[in-house]
Amino acid sequence: MHQPDEDDAAIIGGSLRRPERFAAIFDRHAPHIQRYLARRLGRQVADDLVAETFLVAFGKRSRYDLGRPDARPWLYGIATNLVRQHQREEVREYRLRASVAPEPDIDGHADRVVAQVSAGAMHRPLAAALAELSAGDRDVLLLVAWEALSYHEVAEVLGIPIGTVRSRLNRARRQVRAALTASTRKECANRG
């Protein structure tokens, strides 16, 4: 247990020998970090990032400058880096969504019928394109496109580095796009 008048540096230093002591750092500073993250990203995301902030801090505690009695600036730095990472992932997700054709605005029954026929016509070529992907590429594409997982989440789910997620997704998107383009050209040639 820690003494109430013990500074953060003493607690962090002590946690190197007794890791359970680090819980006192969480108890002291989690409300501040939570409030900061909630203001930056909203309450739901903040809950996840608070835990991640302290997990990162725990992992880096051996590098903490024990000459600094207050760990709060260090924790804010970690939280800020996580905010930036989250925002980069969010931007990538938005770009991915933007690269997929948006749903058309459908006003009348005739427009809905045309949209359903078009979607039905694309089902087979899309299924064929997905079937042609390697299992790893297909897993990444479907986790991102269907489940809206971030690159980080996909990396965690599949146990692969984020860079591998990016390269697999890029390759899968190129292959599916090429297959659908070829299918559309073939369909147009058959009609003409």
Backbone as a printed PyTorch tensor [residue, N CA C, xyz], in Angstrom:
tensor([[[  0.8440,  -1.1830,   0.0000],
         [  0.0000,   0.0000,   0.0000],
         [  0.8860,   1.2420,   0.0000]],

        [[  0.3660,   2.3510,  -0.4910],
         [  1.1550,   3.5820,  -0.5160],
         [  0.7180,   4.5100,   0.6020]],

        [[  1.6140,   5.3840,   0.9580],
         [  1.3170,   6.4090,   1.9560],
         [  0.6030,   7.5600,   1.2470]],

        [[ -0.3920,   8.1900,   1.8890],
         [ -1.1340,   9.2840,   1.2330],
         [ -0.2370,  10.4450,   0.8130]],

        [[  0.8630,  10.6750,   1.5180],
         [  1.7390,  11.7950,   1.1870],
         [  2.8650,  11.4020,   0.2270]],

        [[  2.8660,  10.1650,  -0.2210],
         [  3.8660,   9.7010,  -1.1730],
         [  3.6170,  10.3410,  -2.5280]],

        [[  4.6920,  10.8400,  -3.1660],
         [  4.4880,  11.4330,  -4.4790],
         [  4.4350,  10.3380,  -5.5470]],

        [[  4.0300,  10.7350,  -6.7440],
         [  3.8630,   9.7810,  -7.8350],
         [  5.1680,   9.0680,  -8.1760]],

        [[  6.2690,   9.8040,  -8.1360],
         [  7.5590,   9.2000,  -8.4820],
         [  7.8860,   8.0520,  -7.5290]],

        [[  7.6230,   8.2310,  -6.2430],
         [  7.8900,   7.1670,  -5.2680],
         [  7.0030,   5.9520,  -5.5370]],

        [[  5.7600,   6.2100,  -5.8770],
         [  4.8390,   5.0920,  -6.1560],
         [  5.2780,   4.3520,  -7.4190]],

        [[  5.6020,   5.1070,  -8.4600],
         [  6.0260,   4.4690,  -9.7180],
         [  7.3250,   3.7090,  -9.5060]],

        [[  8.2650,   4.3230,  -8.8000],
         [  9.5180,   3.6280,  -8.4930],
         [  9.2740,   2.3370,  -7.7160]],

        [[  8.4040,   2.4050,  -6.7230],
         [  8.0690,   1.2240,  -5.9400],
         [  7.3570,   0.1530,  -6.7430]],

        [[  6.6260,   0.5940,  -7.7880],
         [  5.8860,  -0.3710,  -8.6050],
         [  6.8120,  -1.2270,  -9.4650]],

        [[  8.0580,  -0.8110,  -9.6010],
         [  9.0020,  -1.6180, -10.3650],
         [  9.3040,  -2.9250,  -9.6310]],

        [[  9.2680,  -2.8630,  -8.3140],
         [  9.4710,  -4.0740,  -7.5040],
         [  8.1520,  -4.7460,  -7.1630]],

        [[  7.1400,  -3.9100,  -6.9360],
         [  5.8170,  -4.4280,  -6.5760],
         [  4.7920,  -3.7960,  -7.5220]],

        [[  4.5290,  -4.4440,  -8.6710],
         [  3.6750,  -3.8680,  -9.7200],
         [  2.2920,  -3.4330,  -9.2380]],

        [[  1.7580,  -4.0860,  -8.2240],
         [  0.4180,  -3.7360,  -7.7420],
         [  0.3570,  -2.3110,  -7.1910]],

        [[  1.4980,  -1.7380,  -6.8510],
         [  1.5220,  -0.3590,  -6.3330],
         [  1.0850,   0.6520,  -7.3930]],

        [[  1.2230,   0.2980,  -8.6570],
         [  0.8640,   1.2250,  -9.7290],
         [ -0.6200,   1.5640,  -9.7090]],

        [[ -1.4300,   0.7270,  -9.0850],
         [ -2.8760,   0.9900,  -8.9850],
         [ -3.1430,   2.3420,  -8.3180]],

        [[ -2.2590,   2.7590,  -7.4310],
         [ -2.4340,   4.0600,  -6.7630],
         [ -2.3510,   5.2120,  -7.7640]],

        [[ -1.5260,   5.0540,  -8.7980],
         [ -1.4270,   6.0840,  -9.8390],
         [ -2.7570,   6.1610, -10.5920]],

        [[ -3.3210,   5.0120, -10.8770],
         [ -4.6320,   4.9900, -11.5300],
         [ -5.6750,   5.6680, -10.6400]],

        [[ -5.7180,   5.2860,  -9.3750],
         [ -6.7060,   5.8510,  -8.4460],
         [ -6.5890,   7.3690,  -8.3540]],

        [[ -5.3750,   7.8640,  -8.3380],
         [ -5.1490,   9.3090,  -8.2150],
         [ -5.5230,  10.0900,  -9.4700]],

        [[ -5.1830,   9.5450, -10.6170],
         [ -5.2290,  10.3590, -11.8310],
         [ -6.2720,   9.9500, -12.8710]],

        [[ -6.8710,   8.8020, -12.7360],
         [ -7.8510,   8.3600, -13.7350],
         [ -8.9960,   9.3550, -13.9300]],

        [[ -9.5390,   9.9440, -12.8640],
         [-10.6420,  10.9090, -13.0960],
         [-10.2260,  12.1030, -13.9590]],

        [[ -8.9990,  12.5720, -13.7700],
         [ -8.5120,  13.7160, -14.5610],
         [ -8.3330,  13.3210, -16.0250]],

        [[ -7.7270,  12.1610, -16.2320],
         [ -7.4930,  11.6910, -17.5960],
         [ -8.8250,  11.3830, -18.2750]],

        [[ -9.7400,  10.7930, -17.5450],
         [-11.0810,  10.4950, -18.0720],
         [-11.7680,  11.7770, -18.5440]],

        [[-11.7380,  12.7930, -17.7210],
         [-12.3900,  14.0600, -18.0640],
         [-11.7540,  14.6750, -19.3160]],

        [[-10.4320,  14.6470, -19.3730],
         [ -9.7060,  15.1770, -20.5280],
         [-10.0940,  14.4290, -21.8040]],

        [[-10.0740,  13.1130, -21.7410],
         [-10.3940,  12.3050, -22.9160],
         [-11.8550,  12.4650, -23.3240]],

        [[-12.7520,  12.5630, -22.3600],
         [-14.1730,  12.7460, -22.6750],
         [-14.3970,  14.0750, -23.3920]],

        [[-13.6760,  15.0920, -22.9830],
         [-13.8010,  16.3920, -23.6580],
         [-13.2740,  16.3280, -25.0810]],

        [[-12.2310,  15.5390, -25.2880],
         [-11.6220,  15.4440, -26.6130],
         [-12.4000,  14.5340, -27.5570]],

        [[-12.8960,  13.3980, -27.0350],
         [-13.4340,  12.3640, -27.9240],
         [-14.8270,  11.8620, -27.5790]],

        [[-15.3790,  12.3170, -26.4760],
         [-16.6700,  11.7990, -26.0390],
         [-16.4880,  10.7080, -24.9920]],

        [[-17.5170,  10.5200, -24.2000],
         [-17.4520,   9.6230, -23.0430],
         [-17.1700,   8.1680, -23.4000]],

        [[-17.8270,   7.6510, -24.4300],
         [-17.6790,   6.2320, -24.7730],
         [-16.2350,   5.8960, -25.1730]],

        [[-15.6490,   6.6860, -26.0480],
         [-14.2720,   6.4550, -26.4730],
         [-13.3270,   6.6970, -25.3060]],

        [[-13.6430,   7.6950, -24.4920],
         [-12.7890,   8.0220, -23.3500],
         [-12.6450,   6.8420, -22.3970]],

        [[-13.7130,   6.1240, -22.1640],
         [-13.6440,   4.9720, -21.2590],
         [-12.5930,   3.9670, -21.7200]],

        [[-12.5790,   3.6880, -23.0240],
         [-11.5920,   2.7580, -23.5590],
         [-10.1810,   3.3270, -23.4720]],

        [[-10.0390,   4.5970, -23.8070],
         [ -8.7040,   5.1850, -23.8480],
         [ -8.1160,   5.4550, -22.4670]],

        [[ -8.9610,   5.6210, -21.4580],
         [ -8.4230,   5.7560, -20.0950],
         [ -7.6860,   4.4700, -19.7290]],

        [[ -8.3340,   3.3620, -19.9510],
         [ -7.7070,   2.0750, -19.6390],
         [ -6.4210,   1.9050, -20.4440]],

        [[ -6.4660,   2.2620, -21.7170],
         [ -5.2840,   2.1210, -22.5560],
         [ -4.1670,   3.0540, -22.1070]],

        [[ -4.5260,   4.2620, -21.6710],
         [ -3.5280,   5.2090, -21.1720],
         [ -2.7520,   4.6080, -20.0120]],

        [[ -3.4710,   4.0360, -19.0670],
         [ -2.7940,   3.4870, -17.8920],
         [ -2.0680,   2.1810, -18.2040]],

        [[ -2.5330,   1.4560, -19.1810],
         [ -1.8330,   0.2500, -19.6140],
         [ -0.4930,   0.6320, -20.2470]],

        [[ -0.5080,   1.6440, -21.1030],
         [  0.7390,   2.1360, -21.7090],
         [  1.6680,   2.6640, -20.6220]],

        [[  1.1220,   3.4540, -19.7040],
         [  1.9320,   4.0080, -18.6170],
         [  2.5710,   2.8940, -17.7880]],

        [[  1.8000,   1.8740, -17.4720],
         [  2.3300,   0.7520, -16.7000],
         [  3.4860,   0.0960, -17.4520]],

        [[  3.3150,  -0.0810, -18.7490],
         [  4.3630,  -0.6960, -19.5570],
         [  5.6160,   0.1490, -19.6690]],

        [[  5.4670,   1.4660, -19.5470],
         [  6.6060,   2.3820, -19.6870],
         [  7.1030,   2.9160, -18.3450]],

        [[  6.6110,   2.3920, -17.2560],
         [  6.9370,   2.9660, -15.9510],
         [  8.4230,   2.9010, -15.6210]],

        [[  9.1470,   1.9390, -16.1910],
         [ 10.5870,   1.8370, -15.9140],
         [ 11.3500,   3.0140, -16.5290]],

        [[ 10.7440,   3.7010, -17.5070],
         [ 11.3920,   4.8520, -18.1450],
         [ 10.9150,   6.1790, -17.5670]],

        [[ 10.0480,   6.1300, -16.5650],
         [  9.5350,   7.3640, -15.9600],
         [ 10.6770,   8.0810, -15.2440]],

        [[ 10.7340,   9.4050, -15.4170],
         [ 11.7490,  10.2310, -14.7560],
         [ 11.3590,  10.3910, -13.2880]],

        [[ 12.0220,   9.6570, -12.4180],
         [ 11.6860,   9.6710, -10.9920],
         [ 11.9860,  11.0160, -10.3290]],

        [[ 12.5910,  11.9390, -11.0550],
         [ 12.7950,  13.2900, -10.5510],
         [ 11.5460,  14.1530, -10.6820]],

        [[ 10.5340,  13.6440, -11.3290],
         [  9.2750,  14.3760, -11.5070],
         [  8.2580,  13.8100, -10.5200]],

        [[  7.8990,  14.5670,  -9.4910],
         [  7.0190,  14.0360,  -8.4510],
         [  5.5580,  13.8560,  -8.8920]],

        [[  5.1260,  14.5850,  -9.9240],
         [  3.7360,  14.5170, -10.3850],
         [  3.6840,  13.8130, -11.7360]],

        [[  2.9790,  12.7010, -11.8220],
         [  2.9060,  11.9160, -13.0590],
         [  1.8340,  12.4230, -14.0160]],

        [[  1.0320,  13.3720, -13.5740],
         [ -0.0820,  13.7930, -14.4140],
         [  0.3590,  14.3140, -15.7850]],

        [[  1.3820,  15.1520, -15.9200],
         [  1.7960,  15.5920, -17.2640],
         [  2.2110,  14.4180, -18.1630]],

        [[  2.8910,  13.4610, -17.5830],
         [  3.2990,  12.2680, -18.3150],
         [  2.0710,  11.5010, -18.8060]],

        [[  1.0960,  11.3530, -17.9440],
         [ -0.1310,  10.6500, -18.3050],
         [ -0.9240,  11.4120, -19.3700]],

        [[ -0.9690,  12.7370, -19.2510],
         [ -1.6420,  13.5390, -20.2800],
         [ -0.9340,  13.3700, -21.6330]],

        [[  0.3830,  13.2810, -21.6110],
         [  1.1370,  13.0650, -22.8540],
         [  0.7650,  11.7490, -23.5010]],

        [[  0.6840,  10.7040, -22.7010],
         [  0.2900,   9.3910, -23.2190],
         [ -1.1350,   9.4650, -23.7650]],

        [[ -2.0330,  10.0810, -23.0080],
         [ -3.4340,  10.1920, -23.4420],
         [ -3.5400,  10.9890, -24.7420]],

        [[ -2.7730,  12.0430, -24.8550],
         [ -2.7990,  12.8640, -26.0660],
         [ -2.3200,  12.0700, -27.2760]],

        [[ -1.2820,  11.2840, -27.0910],
         [ -0.8120,  10.4340, -28.1900],
         [ -1.8900,   9.4350, -28.6040]],

        [[ -2.6100,   8.8970, -27.6340],
         [ -3.6910,   7.9650, -27.9450],
         [ -4.8440,   8.6790, -28.6580]],

        [[ -5.1110,   9.9320, -28.2850],
         [ -6.1380,  10.7190, -28.9780],
         [ -5.7440,  10.8950, -30.4390]],

        [[ -4.4910,  11.2620, -30.6630],
         [ -4.0170,  11.4480, -32.0480],
         [ -4.1300,  10.1480, -32.8420]],

        [[ -3.7190,   9.0510, -32.2290],
         [ -3.8070,   7.7510, -32.8960],
         [ -5.2660,   7.4250, -33.2250]],

        [[ -6.1460,   7.6730, -32.2660],
         [ -7.5710,   7.4140, -32.4880],
         [ -8.0990,   8.2720, -33.6350]],

        [[ -7.7150,   9.5280, -33.6620],
         [ -8.1920,  10.4250, -34.7080],
         [ -7.6600,  10.0180, -36.0760]],

        [[ -6.3930,   9.5730, -36.1470],
         [ -5.8460,   9.0960, -37.4250],
         [ -6.6270,   7.8790, -37.9150]],

        [[ -6.9190,   6.9640, -37.0030],
         [ -7.6920,   5.7780, -37.3750],
         [ -9.0950,   6.1640, -37.8270]],

        [[ -9.6680,   7.1510, -37.1650],
         [-11.0000,   7.6190, -37.5330],
         [-10.9840,   8.2370, -38.9320]],

        [[ -9.9560,   9.0230, -39.2350],
         [ -9.8290,   9.6400, -40.5590],
         [ -9.6930,   8.5580, -41.6200]],

        [[ -8.8760,   7.5430, -41.3390],
         [ -8.7270,   6.4350, -42.2920],
         [-10.0680,   5.7470, -42.5320]],

        [[-10.8050,   5.5430, -41.4630],
         [-12.1140,   4.8960, -41.5830],
         [-13.0540,   5.7490, -42.4440]],

        [[-13.0570,   7.0590, -42.2140],
         [-13.9130,   7.9360, -43.0110],
         [-13.4910,   7.9210, -44.4850]],

        [[-12.1850,   7.9130, -44.7180],
         [-11.7050,   7.8690, -46.1040],
         [-12.1280,   6.5680, -46.7730]],

        [[-12.0360,   5.4870, -46.0240],
         [-12.4530,   4.1980, -46.5720],
         [-13.9330,   4.2300, -46.9140]],

        [[-14.7210,   4.7530, -45.9970],
         [-16.1630,   4.8440, -46.2530],
         [-16.4540,   5.7470, -47.4450]],

        [[-15.6780,   6.8180, -47.5690],
         [-15.8920,   7.7470, -48.6790],
         [-15.5060,   7.1070, -50.0080]],

        [[-14.5710,   6.1590, -49.9850],
         [-14.1460,   5.5230, -51.2330],
         [-15.1620,   4.5060, -51.7300]],

        [[-16.0450,   4.0790, -50.8660],
         [-17.1160,   3.1730, -51.2550],
         [-18.2670,   4.0390, -51.7530]],

        [[-18.8620,   3.6410, -52.8610],
         [-19.9480,   4.4420, -53.4350],
         [-21.0680,   4.6140, -52.4130]],

        [[-21.5360,   5.8440, -52.2090],
         [-22.6170,   6.0780, -51.2490],
         [-23.9340,   5.5100, -51.7600]],

        [[-24.8140,   5.2400, -50.8170],
         [-26.1560,   4.7750, -51.1700],
         [-26.8610,   5.8980, -51.9310]],

        [[-27.4800,   5.5710, -53.0520],
         [-28.1800,   6.6300, -53.7910],
         [-29.4370,   7.0530, -53.0320]],

        [[-29.8070,   8.3240, -53.2090],
         [-31.0760,   8.7890, -52.6540],
         [-32.1760,   8.2270, -53.5470]],

        [[-33.0820,   7.4840, -52.9490],
         [-34.1290,   6.8200, -53.7200],
         [-35.4640,   7.4250, -53.3200]],

        [[-36.1220,   8.0320, -54.3030],
         [-37.3650,   8.7210, -53.9800],
         [-38.5930,   7.8490, -54.2040]],

        [[-38.7070,   7.2820, -55.3690],
         [-39.9410,   6.5820, -55.7110],
         [-39.7620,   5.0810, -55.8130]],

        [[-40.8940,   4.4040, -56.0200],
         [-40.9070,   2.9460, -56.1360],
         [-40.0320,   2.4770, -57.2960]],

        [[-40.1200,   3.1530, -58.4330],
         [-39.3300,   2.7570, -59.6040],
         [-37.8380,   2.8380, -59.2950]],

        [[-37.4300,   3.8940, -58.5830],
         [-36.0190,   4.0370, -58.2090],
         [-35.5860,   2.9070, -57.2750]],

        [[-36.4630,   2.5280, -56.3390],
         [-36.1420,   1.4260, -55.4160],
         [-35.9860,   0.1130, -56.1710]],

        [[-36.8540,  -0.1200, -57.1390],
         [-36.7730,  -1.3540, -57.9390],
         [-35.4590,  -1.3850, -58.7080]],

        [[-35.1110,  -0.2740, -59.3470],
         [-33.8540,  -0.2040, -60.0980],
         [-32.6660,  -0.4430, -59.1680]],

        [[-32.7050,   0.1510, -57.9780],
         [-31.6120,  -0.0280, -57.0220],
         [-31.4990,  -1.4870, -56.5820]],

        [[-32.6240,  -2.1410, -56.3380],
         [-32.6050,  -3.5450, -55.9260],
         [-32.0800,  -4.4320, -57.0500]],

        [[-32.4860,  -4.1550, -58.2690],
         [-32.0100,  -4.9410, -59.4210],
         [-30.4990,  -4.7420, -59.5800]],

        [[-30.0470,  -3.4950, -59.4560],
         [-28.6170,  -3.2020, -59.5770],
         [-27.8230,  -3.9000, -58.4800]],

        [[-28.3290,  -3.8270, -57.2570],
         [-27.6470,  -4.4840, -56.1450],
         [-27.6220,  -5.9940, -56.3510]],

        [[-28.7340,  -6.5360, -56.8300],
         [-28.7880,  -7.9700, -57.1040],
         [-27.8120,  -8.3680, -58.1940]],

        [[-27.6940,  -7.5190, -59.2060],
         [-26.7780,  -7.8020, -60.3080],
         [-25.3290,  -7.7790, -59.8360]],

        [[-25.0180,  -6.9680, -58.8410],
         [-23.6490,  -6.8690, -58.3290],
         [-23.3270,  -7.9530, -57.3110]],

        [[-24.3530,  -8.6090, -56.7850],
         [-24.1230,  -9.6050, -55.7500],
         [-23.1990, -10.7190, -56.2290]],

        [[-23.4990, -11.2870, -57.3860],
         [-22.7040, -12.4060, -57.8920],
         [-21.2670, -11.9930, -58.1890]],

        [[-21.0440, -10.8940, -58.9290],
         [-19.6490, -10.4870, -59.1850],
         [-18.8940, -10.1490, -57.9000]],

        [[-19.5860,  -9.5440, -56.9420],
         [-18.9330,  -9.2180, -55.6820],
         [-18.5560, -10.4860, -54.9260]],

        [[-19.4630, -11.4370, -54.8760],
         [-19.1730, -12.7060, -54.2040],
         [-18.0000, -13.4060, -54.8830]],

        [[-17.9870, -13.3710, -56.2190],
         [-16.8790, -13.9960, -56.9560],
         [-15.5610, -13.2790, -56.6610]],

        [[-15.6030, -11.9460, -56.6140],
         [-14.3870, -11.1730, -56.3210],
         [-13.8840, -11.4850, -54.9170]],

        [[-14.7840, -11.5770, -53.9630],
         [-14.3880, -11.9110, -52.5910],
         [-13.7990, -13.3150, -52.5170]],

        [[-14.3690, -14.2280, -53.2860],
         [-13.8800, -15.6080, -53.2820],
         [-12.4660, -15.7030, -53.8470]],

        [[-12.1090, -14.7870, -54.7360],
         [-10.7760, -14.8000, -55.3430],
         [ -9.6930, -14.2520, -54.4190]],

        [[-10.0850, -13.5410, -53.3810],
         [ -9.1010, -12.9800, -52.4500],
         [ -8.4790, -14.0800, -51.6040]],

        [[ -7.2490, -13.8450, -51.1610],
         [ -6.6600, -14.7740, -50.1920],
         [ -7.4620, -14.6580, -48.8990]],

        [[ -7.4210, -15.6790, -48.0910],
         [ -8.1960, -15.6740, -46.8470],
         [ -7.8130, -14.4850, -45.9620]],

        [[ -6.5410, -14.1830, -45.8710],
         [ -6.0930, -13.0660, -45.0370],
         [ -6.5970, -11.7320, -45.5420]],

        [[ -6.5230, -11.5280, -46.8610],
         [ -7.0180, -10.2760, -47.4470],
         [ -8.5250, -10.1570, -47.2590]],

        [[ -9.2360, -11.2450, -47.4740],
         [-10.7000, -11.2370, -47.3300],
         [-11.0970, -10.9400, -45.8890]],

        [[-10.4000, -11.5580, -44.9220],
         [-10.7130, -11.3040, -43.5100],
         [-10.5800,  -9.8210, -43.1820]],

        [[ -9.4770,  -9.2230, -43.6070],
         [ -9.2480,  -7.8030, -43.3210],
         [-10.3280,  -6.9500, -43.9710]],

        [[-10.6060,  -7.1900, -45.2390],
         [-11.6090,  -6.3900, -45.9610],
         [-12.9760,  -6.4790, -45.2940]],

        [[-13.3960,  -7.6800, -44.9480],
         [-14.7320,  -7.8460, -44.3750],
         [-14.8190,  -7.2890, -42.9550]],

        [[-13.7550,  -7.4150, -42.1740],
         [-13.7850,  -6.8370, -40.8270],
         [-13.8820,  -5.3130, -40.8860]],

        [[-13.2120,  -4.7170, -41.8610],
         [-13.2620,  -3.2610, -41.9980],
         [-14.5870,  -2.8280, -42.6210]],

        [[-14.9730,  -3.4740, -43.7240],
         [-16.1580,  -3.0300, -44.4730],
         [-17.4670,  -3.4250, -43.8000]],

        [[-17.5670,  -4.6280, -43.2860],
         [-18.8290,  -5.0850, -42.7230],
         [-18.9600,  -4.7980, -41.2430]],

        [[-17.8650,  -4.9230, -40.5210],
         [-17.9330,  -4.7480, -39.0670],
         [-17.4540,  -3.3760, -38.6150]],

        [[-16.9330,  -2.5730, -39.5500],
         [-16.4560,  -1.2130, -39.2690],
         [-15.4040,  -1.1910, -38.1600]],

        [[-14.5450,  -2.2120, -38.1330],
         [-13.4580,  -2.2200, -37.1550],
         [-12.3430,  -1.3000, -37.6340]],

        [[-11.6480,  -0.7180, -36.7000],
         [-10.5000,   0.1240, -37.0390],
         [ -9.3280,  -0.7750, -37.4230]],

        [[ -8.3130,  -0.1920, -38.0030],
         [ -7.1210,  -0.9730, -38.3620],
         [ -6.5430,  -1.6300, -37.1170]],

        [[ -6.4990,  -0.8710, -36.0380],
         [ -5.9590,  -1.3930, -34.7750],
         [ -6.7700,  -2.5990, -34.3050]],

        [[ -8.0710,  -2.4950, -34.3710],
         [ -8.9260,  -3.6010, -33.9360],
         [ -8.7440,  -4.8230, -34.8250]],

        [[ -8.6290,  -4.6080, -36.1310],
         [ -8.4160,  -5.7240, -37.0440],
         [ -7.0730,  -6.3830, -36.7380]],

        [[ -6.0560,  -5.5670, -36.5000],
         [ -4.7380,  -6.1090, -36.1630],
         [ -4.8200,  -6.9750, -34.9090]],

        [[ -5.5550,  -6.4890, -33.9270],
         [ -5.7140,  -7.2410, -32.6840],
         [ -6.4980,  -8.5360, -32.9180]],

        [[ -7.5890,  -8.4330, -33.6660],
         [ -8.4220,  -9.6090, -33.9370],
         [ -7.6140, -10.6930, -34.6440]],

        [[ -6.8320, -10.3010, -35.6490],
         [ -6.1200, -11.2680, -36.4730],
         [ -4.7060, -11.5630, -35.9630]],

        [[ -4.2560, -10.8080, -34.9650],
         [ -2.9140, -11.0260, -34.4270],
         [ -1.8150, -10.6880, -35.4250]],

        [[ -2.0170,  -9.5880, -36.1720],
         [ -1.0360,  -9.1540, -37.1640],
         [ -0.7130,  -7.6800, -36.9350]],

        [[  0.4190,  -7.2090, -37.4470],
         [  0.7510,  -5.7830, -37.2990],
         [ -0.2130,  -4.8940, -38.0950]],

        [[ -0.3570,  -3.6550, -37.6560],
         [ -1.2390,  -2.7040, -38.3410],
         [ -0.7890,  -2.4850, -39.7830]],

        [[  0.5120,  -2.4640, -40.0230],
         [  1.0140,  -2.3070, -41.3880],
         [  0.5340,  -3.4220, -42.3030]],

        [[  0.4450,  -4.6250, -41.7800],
         [ -0.0600,  -5.7590, -42.5540],
         [ -1.5440,  -5.5710, -42.8460]],

        [[ -2.2800,  -5.0460, -41.8740],
         [ -3.7000,  -4.7540, -42.0980],
         [ -3.8330,  -3.7760, -43.2580]],

        [[ -3.0420,  -2.7070, -43.2260],
         [ -3.1170,  -1.6930, -44.2800],
         [ -2.8040,  -2.2860, -45.6500]],

        [[ -1.7190,  -3.0660, -45.7310],
         [ -1.3380,  -3.6020, -47.0410],
         [ -2.3660,  -4.6180, -47.5420]],

        [[ -2.8900,  -5.4540, -46.6480],
         [ -3.9060,  -6.4200, -47.0670],
         [ -5.1800,  -5.7130, -47.5310]],

        [[ -5.5790,  -4.6760, -46.8020],
         [ -6.7930,  -3.9470, -47.1760],
         [ -6.6120,  -3.2650, -48.5240]],

        [[ -5.4780,  -2.6410, -48.7280],
         [ -5.2030,  -1.9690, -49.9960],
         [ -5.2280,  -2.9700, -51.1490]],

        [[ -4.5630,  -4.1000, -50.9650],
         [ -4.5290,  -5.1270, -52.0020],
         [ -5.9390,  -5.6710, -52.2780]],

        [[ -6.6940,  -5.9450, -51.2270],
         [ -8.0520,  -6.4900, -51.3790],
         [ -8.9510,  -5.4920, -52.1140]],

        [[ -8.8730,  -4.2350, -51.7390],
         [ -9.7000,  -3.2260, -52.3950],
         [ -9.3620,  -3.1160, -53.8730]],

        [[ -8.0610,  -3.1320, -54.2060],
         [ -7.6530,  -3.0650, -55.6100],
         [ -8.1810,  -4.2660, -56.3920]],

        [[ -8.0540,  -5.4540, -55.8130],
         [ -8.4950,  -6.6690, -56.5050],
         [-10.0140,  -6.6740, -56.7000]],

        [[-10.7610,  -6.3090, -55.6770],
         [-12.2180,  -6.2910, -55.7940],
         [-12.6480,  -5.2390, -56.8070]],

        [[-12.0450,  -4.0670, -56.7480],
         [-12.3780,  -3.0000, -57.6990],
         [-12.1000,  -3.4610, -59.1310]],

        [[-10.9450,  -4.0950, -59.3540],
         [-10.5890,  -4.5750, -60.7020],
         [-11.5680,  -5.6490, -61.1650]],

        [[-11.9230,  -6.5620, -60.2550],
         [-12.8620,  -7.6340, -60.6230],
         [-14.2340,  -7.0670, -60.9640]],

        [[-14.7110,  -6.1010, -60.1970],
         [-16.0250,  -5.5130, -60.4590],
         [-16.0120,  -4.6910, -61.7460]],

        [[-14.9130,  -4.0000, -61.9990],
         [-14.7930,  -3.2320, -63.2420],
         [-14.8130,  -4.1710, -64.4430]],

        [[-14.0720,  -5.2750, -64.3500],
         [-14.0490,  -6.2530, -65.4420],
         [-15.4260,  -6.8620, -65.6530]],

        [[-16.1250,  -7.1520, -64.5550],
         [-17.4650,  -7.7290, -64.6480],
         [-18.4390,  -6.7480, -65.3060]],

        [[-18.3420,  -5.4850, -64.9560],
         [-19.2160,  -4.4680, -65.5300],
         [-18.9380,  -4.3110, -67.0240]],

        [[-17.6630,  -4.3020, -67.4070],
         [-17.3100,  -4.1850, -68.8300],
         [-17.8380,  -5.3840, -69.6040]],

        [[-17.6920,  -6.5590, -69.0220],
         [-18.1720,  -7.7740, -69.6870],
         [-19.6930,  -7.7240, -69.8570]],

        [[-20.3910,  -7.2790, -68.8160],
         [-21.8540,  -7.1600, -68.8650],
         [-22.2750,  -6.1640, -69.9480]],

        [[-21.5620,  -5.0330, -70.0350],
         [-21.8830,  -4.0240, -71.0440],
         [-21.6200,  -4.5610, -72.4510]],

        [[-20.5380,  -5.3220, -72.6150],
         [-20.1980,  -5.8980, -73.9160],
         [-21.2520,  -6.9270, -74.3410]],

        [[-21.7650,  -7.6870, -73.3720],
         [-22.7790,  -8.6900, -73.6800],
         [-24.1030,  -8.0410, -74.1020]],

        [[-24.4020,  -6.8710, -73.5260],
         [-25.6360,  -6.1670, -73.8790],
         [-25.5250,  -5.4730, -75.2220]],

        [[-24.3000,  -5.0020, -75.5510],
         [-24.1140,  -4.1960, -76.7490],
         [-23.8560,  -5.0220, -77.9230]]])
